[in-house]
Amino acid sequence: MTSIFLLISRFFKWSFGFFDFASNFVNWVLFFVATALFCYWCYVLLKVLGGDEDKEYFSPTEGHHPYYDPRIYNKESK
């Protein structure tokens, strides 16, 4: 019976070492994936969305709905 427990304890010692190695490996993989995503995010912000180029944009409501309309908001002088 003691040999079974010794075998089980040896297996647990091996499994903890394996999980320690596997978690370290997974940690590095996740680090490189996160670094790649961060670099891609910076590329999109700076290259695709940034820059001094003005994109052609047409606003169908520009000038039609002003914030202050003098016909509506006029000061009545008495």
N, C-alpha and C positions, 0 to 999 in steps of 0.2 A: 504494500500500500504506500509505503514511503517513496518507493521509486516512481510511482505514478505522480505523486505530488512534486517530486523533484523534476520530472519530465514536464509537468505543467508549468512549474516556475521557470524552467529554462525556456519554454515556448513564450511565456509572458515577457521575459527579459529580451528575447529576440524581437518580439512584436513591438515593444516600446522603442527599441533602437530603430527598427524599420520605420515606425511612424514618425520618429524624430527626423530621420533622413527624408522621408516623403514630404513632411510638412515644410522642411527647409527648401526642398525642390519646388514645391507648389508655391511657396512664398516668392521665390525668385521669378517663377513664370508669371505670377500675377503682377509683380513689380515691373517686368518688361512690358507686359500688356498695358498696364496703366501708363507707363512712360510713352509708349507708342500712341495711345489715345490722346495723351496730353499734347504731344508734338503735332498730331493731326489737328487737334482743336486750335492750337496756336497758328498753324498754317491756314486754316479756314478763316480765323479772325483777321489775320494780317494780310494774307494774299488775296483770298476770294472776296471777303467783305470789306477789307480796308483799301487804302490807296487814295490817290487824289482824283481818280476818274469819276466823273459825274455820270451816273446812269440816267438814261432817258426815262423820265417819269411823267405821266400825265395824270393829273388829279381832276376828276370830273366835277368836284364840288368846290374847287379853289376859287375864291372870290364871290361865290354865290350865297354863302351863309356866313357873313361877317360876325365877329363877336359883338361888335357894337354897331347897331343899325340906327342912324340918327332919325329915321322916320318913326321908329318905335320909341326910342328913349330920347325924348326931347324935354328940355326944361321949360316948364311953363312959367312965363314971367307975368306977374299980376300987378 
